[in-house]
């Protein structure tokens, strides 16, 4: 035996592995099948922090939020059975948004597997389609190598969640601990790197000869650290860019060539530009149905270049002329030196016209006696430093945050994009607060989503998470209500939703709470919230019947947007 | 044309489940799937036949399979020269009166009678799927009791191992030696 090797239990070995992987914080919940892990935690407390959540879904979202702001692997822990199944929504959320995460679940003893023991669930089976990879560790000797592989798989290539299920007897079994420093060698896993010379030449030809090109800026830019390379391409070749929802912040909102978000609730300008483009350069995005609208009429005149690290995304939804399966930053560094400098004045002028049109219809000009969600979010933007981290939930306020909060920096906008998980924002922000220490964190959440994981106010207070919670409270499940109004003849079935008194709720949990009903009171409430060290909550009571515009109805072409009525002829129903 | 995929995977628990799950999720139909040890210890080679006709969807199947961590290489041999064989056990009604006649038929197909009962025969036959279809058709005149077909197995013609384009050669060379995960891209194997 090597001198550096020590004999450890599986449970001890687990913490040693996490330390080796640089894990600083674990979000979890103890139970029968992971008791050995929790029992040994005491010996590792000085090196790993554990956050006790109130529901395992919260643990998964916290790990996800932490991963998204830090770029590191987030770790969530749960017991077997219901503990493990409670993680599932959080795992699916991370999978859809390519968030690096390792979930560790306790399992009934290996000898009892498959026998329907108390709190037994086949969690590797249940999460099979929701994880990038998963392990059921039957042997303590395999535990360390499993952890090494799991972290490697989670953070490399297209990142994603990896689950490790550890039977209780494996946690108790003993083995020599030796964390290998050898490179991981998985015969079937080789994330691609460079583009071929031929692909680079073709791409350059296409870009240099395009008259009306548009860059589609996706989440992959963040994960590949290609922010500067994309901006260089934009500026050298005068190519405007439009981010996806998760691409917000990859290029500064203030950049004159940034068209704003694309898609269902994107800017009219971005959608028109995509539809009239003669070249799309898709960077680390996956042509989700929410950004393409009707595929048959999507950007009909353009040639398309698609760069993605995941080969299975290429030609999946949109047929492209040049598919490059490689790391985005590497590809752009191959392409950029060959870019011909161009001004493209005609194209830029055309786009500037569309941009003007959108701003005229903006709700910010509207003089309304009640608060409008968009106004609240714009005022939050005005009152926060540009590097503030904004964590939004899912629904109308999420789209309003995308539209009215100008995201300048990478990793400052966190939201559940692909899965659209209500209840994501509060735990994700708590998770983020363990990495972001010197910036403001704001949760923007609807009254529906807030009530889905409201129990996580517990750990927010217990851990002193420095987050500000802005509830955009319209008394409805607003986005569903909007669809009912537009497409179901205004039959508001089960979308009106009551709320507790959030100020009292805050008080009960031990955090300051404020209620704001007038526009002029927003800044002072914000000041009160942020001056408090630890969590604080503001309940913004807003217009019930507001809608998010523009909107491309599901299945319509991208240019067929429903627009907000011009302010002069505003017909928005106000008050009730 | 049926899609024929040769898939090399790590021999680990749950791999077949992961593969089957991909097909289920997209509602692709697996016509047959055959698995067995390959020439490399620790790996399994599968032949998967699907009824997918469209080339782009076939490519999606291949890319989705490749995305699985335990899948080493996927070769779509649908349009490549390859040998495809199938094995079948066929139980038919037959007594002393027809046994000789059946025996002669089976010989023509280079099959074998492997079990004889007073009122039944079991016939073993190997060959191209169309040959199996043909003998089953011929034997059906006697009355078929049961058929067990083993699914198609495929191998490419020529001296190449298509999996050598993937990571397998690297893995073979690297047993017990340090190799970076992307060394094959740089051509470095230490």
HADDOCK unambig.tbl for C-alpha pairs under 7 A between the chains (distance, minus, plus):
assign (segid A and resid 133 and name CA) (segid B and resid 69 and name CA) 6.79 0.50 0.50
assign (segid A and resid 182 and name CA) (segid B and resid 178 and name CA) 6.46 0.50 0.50
assign (segid A and resid 183 and name CA) (segid B and resid 178 and name CA) 6.64 0.50 0.50
assign (segid A and resid 183 and name CA) (segid B and resid 179 and name CA) 6.65 0.50 0.50
assign (segid A and resid 183 and name CA) (segid B and resid 180 and name CA) 5.51 0.50 0.50
assign (segid A and resid 184 and name CA) (segid B and resid 180 and name CA) 6.82 0.50 0.50
assign (segid A and resid 184 and name CA) (segid B and resid 181 and name CA) 6.33 0.50 0.50
assign (segid A and resid 185 and name CA) (segid B and resid 179 and name CA) 6.65 0.50 0.50
assign (segid A and resid 185 and name CA) (segid B and resid 180 and name CA) 6.55 0.50 0.50
assign (segid A and resid 185 and name CA) (segid B and resid 181 and name CA) 5.34 0.50 0.50
assign (segid A and resid 186 and name CA) (segid B and resid 181 and name CA) 6.85 0.50 0.50
assign (segid A and resid 187 and name CA) (segid B and resid 72 and name CA) 5.81 0.50 0.50
assign (segid A and resid 187 and name CA) (segid B and resid 167 and name CA) 5.57 0.50 0.50
assign (segid A and resid 187 and name CA) (segid B and resid 168 and name CA) 6.25 0.50 0.50
assign (segid A and resid 187 and name CA) (segid B and resid 171 and name CA) 5.71 0.50 0.50
assign (segid A and resid 188 and name CA) (segid B and resid 69 and name CA) 5.56 0.50 0.50
assign (segid A and resid 188 and name CA) (segid B and resid 70 and name CA) 5.56 0.50 0.50
assign (segid A and resid 188 and name CA) (segid B and resid 71 and name CA) 5.14 0.50 0.50
assign (segid A and resid 188 and name CA) (segid B and resid 72 and name CA) 3.77 0.50 0.50
assign (segid A and resid 188 and name CA) (segid B and resid 73 and name CA) 6.93 0.50 0.50
assign (segid A and resid 188 and name CA) (segid B and resid 167 and name CA) 6.41 0.50 0.50
assign (segid A and resid 189 and name CA) (segid B and resid 69 and name CA) 5.53 0.50 0.50
assign (segid A and resid 190 and name CA) (segid B and resid 181 and name CA) 5.88 0.50 0.50
assign (segid A and resid 190 and name CA) (segid B and resid 182 and name CA) 5.68 0.50 0.50
assign (segid A and resid 311 and name CA) (segid B and resid 63 and name CA) 6.34 0.50 0.50
assign (segid A and resid 312 and name CA) (segid B and resid 60 and name CA) 6.29 0.50 0.50
assign (segid A and resid 312 and name CA) (segid B and resid 63 and name CA) 4.91 0.50 0.50
assign (segid A and resid 312 and name CA) (segid B and resid 64 and name CA) 5.76 0.50 0.50
assign (segid A and resid 316 and name CA) (segid B and resid 60 and name CA) 6.90 0.50 0.50
